[in-house]
Amino acid sequence: MKATGIVRRIDDLGRVVIPKEIRRTMRIREGDPLEIFTNRDGEVIFKKYSPIGELSEFAGDYADVLSRTTGRVVCVTDKDSVIAVAGAPKKELVDKKVSQEMENIMNSRCVYKGEEGNDVEIIEGETAYIVGVAVPIITEGDTVGTVAILGSEKDKVRSMGEIELKLASAAAGFIGKHMES
């Protein structure tokens, strides 16, 4: 049988090193949790674990209520991708990797409000949806994702104010608290 990937040996403690190229591509950093499971074919699968991903149905319901309340597109993300969306076709955003700017917002642990001349895309290269408001979801002291309210046009993003900011903050706080319990 011909190997199609990178071959690594297991050491005497049962450890295997995930190659740097794969870690970089998958955005796996030191300390990131990995879920390990097997499939029916006997393959061992490593999957980047997303604690908020387990709440995707709950997050989707919350995003739906928030979208109906604001009349805007609402996304909930984990640290890597969009896990729930309301107010826009799901296939355009769900399971897509978040942009580098969104990662920076999460890492800064600060609330983001769109400003003129500083457009943040929710997904790299996806200019149809611009972030108007983004609030990190923090649970047990760690940032696990964001609640973002999007505009489909730049002028709609500019018109977002304190109401959207407070609604997104309440949603992020509630989801974070829900994860702790």
TORPA-4810 file (N, C-alpha, C, O; in nm, 3 decimals):
<nodes>
NODE_1_0.086_-0.119_0.000_0.000_0.000_0.000_0.090_0.124_0.000_0.188_0.131_0.074_M
NODE_2_0.056_0.218_-0.081_0.135_0.341_-0.095_0.082_0.448_0.000_-0.039_0.474_0.005_K
NODE_3_0.172_0.510_0.077_0.133_0.618_0.167_0.106_0.743_0.085_0.180_0.776_-0.007_A
NODE_4_-0.003_0.813_0.119_-0.038_0.933_0.044_-0.016_1.061_0.124_-0.037_1.171_0.073_T
NODE_5_0.026_1.046_0.248_0.047_1.164_0.331_0.183_1.160_0.394_0.274_1.093_0.344_G
NODE_6_0.198_1.230_0.503_0.324_1.233_0.577_0.319_1.118_0.678_0.221_1.102_0.750_I
NODE_7_0.423_1.040_0.683_0.429_0.926_0.775_0.508_0.965_0.898_0.619_1.017_0.888_V
NODE_8_0.451_0.939_1.015_0.518_0.965_1.143_0.504_0.842_1.231_0.404_0.770_1.222_R
NODE_9_0.603_0.817_1.313_0.600_0.702_1.404_0.550_0.747_1.542_0.568_0.862_1.581_R
NODE_10_0.489_0.655_1.613_0.444_0.679_1.748_0.561_0.649_1.842_0.629_0.547_1.826_I
NODE_11_0.586_0.737_1.939_0.697_0.714_2.031_0.654_0.620_2.145_0.540_0.574_2.149_D
NODE_12_0.746_0.592_2.235_0.720_0.496_2.343_0.613_0.543_2.441_0.562_0.462_2.519_D
NODE_13_0.578_0.670_2.440_0.470_0.722_2.525_0.336_0.733_2.451_0.238_0.784_2.505_L
NODE_14_0.333_0.686_2.325_0.209_0.689_2.248_0.185_0.822_2.178_0.074_0.847_2.132_G
NODE_15_0.287_0.906_2.169_0.271_1.038_2.107_0.306_1.032_1.960_0.388_0.950_1.916_R
NODE_16_0.243_1.120_1.885_0.276_1.138_1.744_0.283_1.288_1.720_0.203_1.364_1.773_V
NODE_17_0.379_1.331_1.640_0.394_1.473_1.609_0.313_1.506_1.485_0.326_1.439_1.382_V
NODE_18_0.231_1.608_1.495_0.156_1.655_1.378_0.248_1.752_1.305_0.293_1.851_1.363_I
NODE_19_0.276_1.725_1.178_0.371_1.808_1.103_0.333_1.957_1.102_0.215_1.993_1.101_P
NODE_20_0.435_2.039_1.103_0.419_2.185_1.106_0.330_2.235_0.992_0.247_2.324_1.013_K
NODE_21_0.347_2.178_0.872_0.269_2.222_0.755_0.119_2.200_0.780_0.037_2.285_0.745_E
NODE_22_0.085_2.086_0.840_-0.055_2.057_0.868_-0.107_2.148_0.978_-0.218_2.200_0.969_I
NODE_23_-0.025_2.168_1.083_-0.068_2.257_1.192_-0.092_2.399_1.141_-0.188_2.464_1.181_R
NODE_24_-0.005_2.447_1.052_-0.020_2.581_0.997_-0.147_2.590_0.910_-0.225_2.684_0.924_R
NODE_25_-0.166_2.493_0.824_-0.283_2.492_0.735_-0.414_2.486_0.813_-0.510_2.555_0.780_T
NODE_26_-0.416_2.403_0.917_-0.538_2.384_0.996_-0.550_2.482_1.113_-0.646_2.476_1.190_M
NODE_27_-0.453_2.572_1.124_-0.452_2.672_1.232_-0.453_2.606_1.369_-0.524_2.652_1.460_R
NODE_28_-0.376_2.501_1.385_-0.364_2.433_1.513_-0.242_2.489_1.583_-0.131_2.486_1.531_I
NODE_29_-0.266_2.542_1.703_-0.158_2.603_1.780_-0.132_2.523_1.907_-0.214_2.440_1.947_R
NODE_30_-0.019_2.547_1.968_0.014_2.479_2.094_-0.097_2.505_2.195_-0.139_2.620_2.215_E
NODE_31_-0.144_2.401_2.258_-0.249_2.412_2.359_-0.389_2.395_2.304_-0.484_2.381_2.382_G
NODE_32_-0.407_2.395_2.171_-0.540_2.374_2.114_-0.588_2.233_2.142_-0.511_2.138_2.129_D
NODE_33_-0.715_2.217_2.180_-0.767_2.082_2.203_-0.798_2.012_2.071_-0.848_2.074_1.977_P
NODE_34_-0.770_1.882_2.066_-0.802_1.800_1.950_-0.894_1.688_1.994_-0.873_1.627_2.099_L
NODE_35_-0.994_1.661_1.915_-1.083_1.548_1.938_-1.026_1.430_1.860_-0.992_1.443_1.743_E
NODE_36_-1.015_1.315_1.926_-0.959_1.197_1.861_-1.067_1.090_1.860_-1.123_1.055_1.964_I
NODE_37_-1.096_1.037_1.741_-1.195_0.931_1.731_-1.160_0.841_1.614_-1.070_0.870_1.536_F
NODE_38_-1.232_0.730_1.603_-1.209_0.637_1.493_-1.336_0.625_1.411_-1.446_0.653_1.459_T
NODE_39_-1.319_0.584_1.285_-1.436_0.558_1.202_-1.448_0.407_1.181_-1.368_0.330_1.234_N
NODE_40_-1.545_0.367_1.106_-1.572_0.224_1.084_-1.462_0.154_1.007_-1.448_0.032_1.016_R
NODE_41_-1.384_0.230_0.932_-1.275_0.171_0.854_-1.148_0.153_0.937_-1.046_0.109_0.884_D
NODE_42_-1.153_0.185_1.065_-1.037_0.169_1.151_-0.940_0.285_1.146_-0.829_0.275_1.198_G
NODE_43_-0.980_0.395_1.083_-0.893_0.512_1.076_-0.903_0.592_1.206_-1.011_0.603_1.265_E
NODE_44_-0.791_0.646_1.250_-0.787_0.736_1.365_-0.793_0.877_1.309_-0.715_0.914_1.222_V
NODE_45_-0.887_0.955_1.360_-0.910_1.089_1.307_-0.885_1.192_1.417_-0.937_1.181_1.528_I
NODE_46_-0.804_1.291_1.384_-0.781_1.405_1.472_-0.863_1.520_1.417_-0.851_1.555_1.299_F
NODE_47_-0.946_1.579_1.500_-1.027_1.692_1.457_-1.009_1.804_1.558_-1.012_1.782_1.679_K
NODE_48_-0.991_1.923_1.507_-0.978_2.038_1.596_-1.108_2.051_1.674_-1.216_2.059_1.615_K
NODE_49_-1.098_2.052_1.806_-1.216_2.054_1.891_-1.266_2.197_1.909_-1.188_2.288_1.938_Y
NODE_50_-1.395_2.215_1.891_-1.458_2.346_1.911_-1.566_2.332_2.017_-1.671_2.275_1.990_S
NODE_51_-1.541_2.384_2.138_-1.643_2.372_2.242_-1.774_2.441_2.203_-1.882_2.394_2.240_P
NODE_52_-1.765_2.550_2.131_-1.886_2.620_2.090_-1.956_2.546_1.975_-2.077_2.562_1.955_I
NODE_53_-1.880_2.467_1.901_-1.938_2.389_1.792_-2.046_2.293_1.839_-2.139_2.262_1.765_G
NODE_54_-2.033_2.246_1.963_-2.134_2.157_2.019_-2.266_2.230_2.041_-2.371_2.168_2.055_E
NODE_55_-2.260_2.361_2.044_-2.381_2.442_2.066_-2.434_2.502_1.937_-2.507_2.601_1.941_L
NODE_56_-2.399_2.445_1.823_-2.434_2.508_1.696_-2.585_2.524_1.679_-2.631_2.624_1.624_S
NODE_57_-2.664_2.427_1.724_-2.809_2.440_1.713_-2.861_2.551_1.803_-2.943_2.633_1.762_E
NODE_58_-2.811_2.555_1.927_-2.848_2.660_2.021_-2.805_2.797_1.968_-2.882_2.893_1.973_F
NODE_59_-2.680_2.804_1.918_-2.628_2.930_1.864_-2.710_2.973_1.742_-2.733_3.092_1.722_A
NODE_60_-2.753_2.877_1.662_-2.835_2.907_1.545_-2.970_2.966_1.584_-3.019_3.060_1.521_G
NODE_61_-3.029_2.910_1.689_-3.157_2.963_1.738_-3.139_3.106_1.791_-3.221_3.193_1.764_D
NODE_62_-3.031_3.129_1.865_-3.005_3.263_1.919_-2.980_3.361_1.804_-3.030_3.473_1.806_Y
NODE_63_-2.902_3.318_1.704_-2.875_3.404_1.589_-3.004_3.437_1.515_-3.022_3.550_1.468_A
NODE_64_-3.093_3.339_1.505_-3.221_3.361_1.437_-3.305_3.467_1.509_-3.360_3.557_1.445_D
NODE_65_-3.313_3.457_1.640_-3.389_3.556_1.718_-3.325_3.694_1.705_-3.395_3.794_1.687_V
NODE_66_-3.195_3.700_1.713_-3.123_3.827_1.701_-3.140_3.887_1.562_-3.155_4.009_1.548_L
NODE_67_-3.139_3.803_1.460_-3.158_3.851_1.323_-3.299_3.906_1.303_-3.317_4.010_1.239_S
NODE_68_-3.397_3.837_1.357_-3.536_3.885_1.346_-3.556_4.017_1.421_-3.631_4.104_1.377_R
NODE_69_-3.487_4.030_1.534_-3.499_4.152_1.614_-3.435_4.272_1.545_-3.490_4.382_1.545_T
NODE_70_-3.318_4.250_1.485_-3.243_4.361_1.425_-3.271_4.379_1.276_-3.247_4.487_1.221_T
NODE_71_-3.322_4.274_1.211_-3.340_4.280_1.066_-3.208_4.270_0.990_-3.200_4.312_0.875_G
NODE_72_-3.107_4.217_1.054_-2.973_4.208_0.995_-2.923_4.064_0.995_-2.982_3.976_1.057_R
NODE_73_-2.814_4.043_0.924_-2.749_3.912_0.921_-2.669_3.896_1.051_-2.596_3.987_1.091_V
NODE_74_-2.684_3.781_1.115_-2.613_3.754_1.240_-2.537_3.623_1.225_-2.591_3.524_1.177_V
NODE_75_-2.410_3.624_1.267_-2.325_3.505_1.265_-2.272_3.477_1.403_-2.242_3.568_1.480_C
NODE_76_-2.259_3.349_1.434_-2.187_3.306_1.553_-2.071_3.222_1.500_-2.090_3.133_1.418_V
NODE_77_-1.951_3.252_1.549_-1.832_3.181_1.504_-1.765_3.112_1.622_-1.783_3.150_1.737_T
NODE_78_-1.687_3.009_1.589_-1.591_2.962_1.687_-1.460_3.030_1.651_-1.463_3.128_1.578_D
NODE_79_-1.347_2.983_1.697_-1.221_3.053_1.670_-1.176_3.040_1.525_-1.090_3.115_1.480_K
NODE_80_-1.236_2.945_1.452_-1.190_2.919_1.316_-1.293_2.943_1.206_-1.258_2.988_1.097_D
NODE_81_-1.419_2.915_1.235_-1.518_2.920_1.127_-1.655_2.965_1.177_-1.679_2.972_1.298_S
NODE_82_-1.742_2.995_1.083_-1.879_3.033_1.115_-1.955_2.906_1.148_-1.956_2.811_1.070_V
NODE_83_-2.021_2.903_1.266_-2.095_2.783_1.305_-2.245_2.801_1.295_-2.319_2.703_1.290_I
NODE_84_-2.292_2.926_1.291_-2.436_2.952_1.280_-2.456_3.086_1.211_-2.379_3.180_1.230_A
NODE_85_-2.562_3.093_1.131_-2.595_3.218_1.061_-2.746_3.229_1.048_-2.816_3.129_1.033_V
NODE_86_-2.795_3.351_1.055_-2.937_3.379_1.035_-2.949_3.509_0.956_-2.871_3.602_0.976_A
NODE_87_-3.047_3.514_0.868_-3.069_3.634_0.788_-2.998_3.632_0.654_-3.008_3.728_0.578_G
NODE_88_-2.927_3.524_0.624_-2.857_3.508_0.496_-2.854_3.359_0.466_-2.870_3.277_0.556_A
NODE_89_-2.833_3.322_0.340_-2.824_3.180_0.307_-2.709_3.113_0.382_-2.595_3.160_0.377_P
NODE_90_-2.740_3.004_0.452_-2.639_2.936_0.533_-2.522_2.887_0.451_-2.407_2.891_0.497_K
NODE_91_-2.548_2.840_0.330_-2.440_2.782_0.249_-2.333_2.884_0.213_-2.220_2.846_0.182_K
NODE_92_-2.367_3.012_0.218_-2.268_3.116_0.187_-2.167_3.137_0.300_-2.055_3.182_0.275_E
NODE_93_-2.207_3.105_0.424_-2.122_3.139_0.538_-2.088_3.024_0.632_-1.976_3.018_0.682_L
NODE_94_-2.181_2.933_0.657_-2.158_2.828_0.756_-2.042_2.737_0.715_-2.029_2.699_0.598_V
NODE_95_-1.959_2.704_0.813_-1.840_2.619_0.797_-1.728_2.682_0.717_-1.631_2.613_0.683_D
NODE_96_-1.737_2.811_0.685_-1.629_2.881_0.615_-1.535_2.940_0.720_-1.579_2.982_0.827_K
NODE_97_-1.406_2.942_0.688_-1.307_2.997_0.781_-1.324_3.148_0.795_-1.349_3.218_0.698_K
NODE_98_-1.311_3.196_0.919_-1.322_3.339_0.944_-1.197_3.409_0.892_-1.090_3.348_0.880_V
NODE_99_-1.211_3.537_0.863_-1.098_3.616_0.811_-0.994_3.640_0.920_-1.020_3.623_1.039_S
NODE_100_-0.877_3.680_0.876_-0.769_3.712_0.970_-0.809_3.828_1.061_-0.774_3.830_1.179_Q
NODE_101_-0.884_3.926_1.006_-0.930_4.038_1.089_-1.022_3.991_1.201_-1.014_4.041_1.313_E
NODE_102_-1.109_3.892_1.171_-1.197_3.838_1.275_-1.116_3.765_1.381_-1.145_3.775_1.500_M
NODE_103_-1.014_3.693_1.339_-0.925_3.627_1.435_-0.860_3.731_1.526_-0.848_3.710_1.647_E
NODE_104_-0.817_3.842_1.466_-0.754_3.949_1.545_-0.851_4.008_1.646_-0.812_4.039_1.759_N
NODE_105_-0.977_4.024_1.607_-1.080_4.076_1.699_-1.095_3.980_1.816_-1.100_4.023_1.932_I
NODE_106_-1.102_3.850_1.787_-1.115_3.751_1.894_-0.994_3.755_1.987_-1.008_3.755_2.109_M
NODE_107_-0.875_3.758_1.928_-0.753_3.755_2.008_-0.737_3.881_2.092_-0.678_3.876_2.200_N
NODE_108_-0.790_3.993_2.045_-0.780_4.118_2.122_-0.878_4.120_2.238_-0.862_4.198_2.332_S
NODE_109_-0.980_4.034_2.231_-1.083_4.026_2.335_-1.159_4.158_2.350_-1.218_4.185_2.456_R
NODE_110_-1.158_4.239_2.246_-1.225_4.369_2.248_-1.349_4.366_2.159_-1.357_4.290_2.062_C
NODE_111_-1.444_4.450_2.194_-1.563_4.467_2.111_-1.524_4.548_1.988_-1.449_4.645_1.998_V
NODE_112_-1.576_4.507_1.872_-1.545_4.577_1.747_-1.673_4.642_1.695_-1.779_4.579_1.691_Y
NODE_113_-1.663_4.768_1.655_-1.772_4.839_1.587_-1.716_4.896_1.459_-1.616_4.967_1.460_K
NODE_114_-1.782_4.864_1.347_-1.736_4.907_1.215_-1.716_5.057_1.206_-1.791_5.135_1.263_G
NODE_115_-1.613_5.094_1.133_-1.583_5.235_1.112_-1.554_5.258_0.965_-1.513_5.166_0.894_E
NODE_116_-1.576_5.377_0.922_-1.550_5.411_0.783_-1.402_5.392_0.750_-1.314_5.434_0.826_E
NODE_117_-1.377_5.328_0.638_-1.240_5.306_0.594_-1.173_5.184_0.655_-1.058_5.155_0.625_G
NODE_118_-1.245_5.112_0.742_-1.188_4.993_0.806_-1.288_4.879_0.798_-1.344_4.837_0.899_N
NODE_119_-1.311_4.830_0.677_-1.409_4.723_0.658_-1.348_4.588_0.694_-1.239_4.553_0.649_D
NODE_120_-1.419_4.514_0.776_-1.376_4.381_0.817_-1.471_4.280_0.754_-1.592_4.287_0.773_V
NODE_121_-1.414_4.187_0.680_-1.493_4.080_0.619_-1.506_3.967_0.720_-1.412_3.936_0.792_E
NODE_122_-1.624_3.904_0.724_-1.643_3.790_0.814_-1.562_3.670_0.763_-1.507_3.593_0.842_I
NODE_123_-1.556_3.656_0.631_-1.481_3.548_0.566_-1.384_3.613_0.468_-1.420_3.706_0.396_I
NODE_124_-1.263_3.563_0.466_-1.159_3.616_0.378_-1.207_3.619_0.233_-1.247_3.516_0.179_E
NODE_125_-1.204_3.736_0.171_-1.242_3.750_0.030_-1.391_3.758_0.004_-1.432_3.773_-0.111_G
NODE_126_-1.473_3.750_0.108_-1.619_3.755_0.093_-1.664_3.897_0.124_-1.689_3.931_0.240_E
NODE_127_-1.674_3.981_0.021_-1.705_4.123_0.043_-1.855_4.151_0.052_-1.895_4.265_0.076_T
NODE_128_-1.937_4.050_0.034_-2.081_4.071_0.041_-2.128_4.097_0.184_-2.231_4.162_0.205_A
NODE_129_-2.054_4.048_0.281_-2.093_4.064_0.421_-1.980_4.130_0.499_-1.873_4.072_0.517_Y
NODE_130_-2.007_4.251_0.546_-1.910_4.330_0.621_-1.953_4.332_0.768_-2.072_4.347_0.797_I
NODE_131_-1.858_4.318_0.859_-1.888_4.315_1.002_-1.920_4.456_1.050_-1.841_4.549_1.034_V
NODE_132_-2.038_4.470_1.109_-2.077_4.597_1.170_-2.042_4.599_1.316_-1.993_4.698_1.369_G
NODE_133_-2.069_4.485_1.382_-2.041_4.470_1.524_-1.992_4.328_1.547_-2.049_4.233_1.492_V
NODE_134_-1.888_4.311_1.627_-1.841_4.178_1.665_-1.801_4.180_1.812_-1.726_4.267_1.857_A
NODE_135_-1.854_4.082_1.885_-1.824_4.074_2.028_-1.771_3.934_2.058_-1.837_3.835_2.028_V
NODE_136_-1.652_3.925_2.116_-1.596_3.794_2.150_-1.682_3.721_2.254_-1.736_3.782_2.347_P
NODE_137_-1.692_3.591_2.236_-1.758_3.504_2.335_-1.647_3.453_2.426_-1.554_3.386_2.381_I
NODE_138_-1.658_3.483_2.554_-1.555_3.444_2.650_-1.618_3.350_2.751_-1.720_3.380_2.812_I
NODE_139_-1.553_3.235_2.769_-1.599_3.140_2.868_-1.479_3.088_2.946_-1.378_3.049_2.889_T
NODE_140_-1.493_3.089_3.077_-1.387_3.047_3.168_-1.254_3.117_3.136_-1.147_3.057_3.147_E
NODE_141_-1.263_3.244_3.098_-1.145_3.325_3.072_-1.085_3.312_2.933_-0.990_3.383_2.900_G
NODE_142_-1.139_3.221_2.851_-1.086_3.201_2.717_-1.184_3.250_2.611_-1.306_3.236_2.626_D
NODE_143_-1.131_3.308_2.504_-1.214_3.347_2.391_-1.241_3.222_2.308_-1.147_3.152_2.268_T
NODE_144_-1.368_3.193_2.282_-1.403_3.072_2.207_-1.472_3.102_2.075_-1.496_3.012_1.995_V
NODE_145_-1.505_3.229_2.051_-1.572_3.266_1.927_-1.622_3.409_1.933_-1.579_3.488_2.017_G
NODE_146_-1.714_3.442_1.841_-1.773_3.577_1.839_-1.920_3.570_1.800_-1.967_3.474_1.739_T
NODE_147_-1.991_3.675_1.838_-2.123_3.704_1.783_-2.103_3.827_1.696_-2.055_3.930_1.744_V
NODE_148_-2.139_3.817_1.569_-2.118_3.927_1.476_-2.250_3.963_1.407_-2.325_3.877_1.364_A
NODE_149_-2.274_4.092_1.399_-2.388_4.143_1.322_-2.329_4.206_1.197_-2.241_4.292_1.203_I
NODE_150_-2.380_4.161_1.082_-2.322_4.199_0.954_-2.413_4.291_0.876_-2.535_4.296_0.898_L
NODE_151_-2.353_4.364_0.785_-2.427_4.445_0.689_-2.393_4.394_0.551_-2.281_4.351_0.525_G
NODE_152_-2.490_4.398_0.462_-2.463_4.352_0.326_-2.415_4.467_0.239_-2.367_4.447_0.127_S
NODE_153_-2.428_4.588_0.291_-2.379_4.706_0.220_-2.307_4.794_0.321_-2.341_4.796_0.439_E
NODE_154_-2.207_4.867_0.273_-2.126_4.947_0.365_-2.208_5.051_0.440_-2.180_5.079_0.557_K
NODE_155_-2.310_5.110_0.377_-2.388_5.211_0.447_-2.471_5.149_0.559_-2.496_5.215_0.660_D
NODE_156_-2.513_5.024_0.543_-2.586_4.957_0.650_-2.495_4.930_0.770_-2.539_4.934_0.884_K
NODE_157_-2.369_4.901_0.742_-2.273_4.878_0.849_-2.252_5.007_0.927_-2.247_5.006_1.050_V
NODE_158_-2.240_5.118_0.857_-2.216_5.248_0.921_-2.332_5.290_1.011_-2.313_5.363_1.108_R
NODE_159_-2.454_5.243_0.978_-2.570_5.286_1.056_-2.589_5.206_1.184_-2.682_5.233_1.260_S
NODE_160_-2.504_5.107_1.209_-2.517_5.029_1.332_-2.474_5.114_1.450_-2.376_5.189_1.444_M
NODE_161_-2.548_5.099_1.558_-2.520_5.183_1.673_-2.514_5.104_1.803_-2.482_4.986_1.805_G
NODE_162_-2.547_5.173_1.910_-2.539_5.115_2.044_-2.635_4.999_2.063_-2.604_4.905_2.137_E
NODE_163_-2.751_5.002_1.997_-2.848_4.893_2.014_-2.789_4.762_1.965_-2.795_4.661_2.035_I
NODE_164_-2.733_4.762_1.842_-2.672_4.640_1.788_-2.555_4.595_1.875_-2.535_4.475_1.898_E
NODE_165_-2.478_4.690_1.923_-2.364_4.659_2.007_-2.409_4.591_2.137_-2.349_4.492_2.180_L
NODE_166_-2.512_4.645_2.199_-2.562_4.587_2.324_-2.627_4.452_2.302_-2.612_4.362_2.384_K
NODE_167_-2.700_4.436_2.191_-2.762_4.306_2.162_-2.656_4.198_2.137_-2.669_4.086_2.185_L
NODE_168_-2.553_4.233_2.062_-2.445_4.136_2.036_-2.370_4.105_2.165_-2.332_3.990_2.188_A
NODE_169_-2.349_4.205_2.249_-2.281_4.183_2.378_-2.363_4.092_2.467_-2.309_4.003_2.533_S
NODE_170_-2.495_4.113_2.470_-2.582_4.027_2.550_-2.578_3.883_2.498_-2.573_3.789_2.576_A
NODE_171_-2.582_3.868_2.366_-2.578_3.734_2.307_-2.447_3.663_2.339_-2.447_3.546_2.377_A
NODE_172_-2.335_3.733_2.323_-2.204_3.674_2.351_-2.192_3.637_2.498_-2.141_3.530_2.532_A
NODE_173_-2.240_3.725_2.585_-2.236_3.696_2.728_-2.322_3.577_2.765_-2.282_3.494_2.847_G
NODE_174_-2.440_3.568_2.705_-2.531_3.458_2.734_-2.474_3.325_2.685_-2.478_3.225_2.757_F
NODE_175_-2.422_3.323_2.563_-2.364_3.200_2.509_-2.243_3.157_2.592_-2.227_3.038_2.620_I
NODE_176_-2.159_3.254_2.632_-2.044_3.223_2.717_-2.085_3.164_2.851_-2.026_3.066_2.897_G
NODE_177_-2.187_3.221_2.913_-2.238_3.170_3.040_-2.297_3.030_3.023_-2.278_2.942_3.107_K
NODE_178_-2.370_3.012_2.914_-2.433_2.883_2.885_-2.327_2.773_2.872_-2.350_2.659_2.914_H
NODE_179_-2.213_2.807_2.815_-2.106_2.709_2.797_-2.041_2.673_2.931_-1.990_2.562_2.946_M
NODE_180_-2.042_2.764_3.025_-1.981_2.738_3.155_-2.066_2.646_3.241_-2.014_2.579_3.331_E
NODE_181_-2.196_2.642_3.214_-2.284_2.559_3.297_-2.300_2.419_3.245_-2.371_2.338_3.306_S
</nodes>
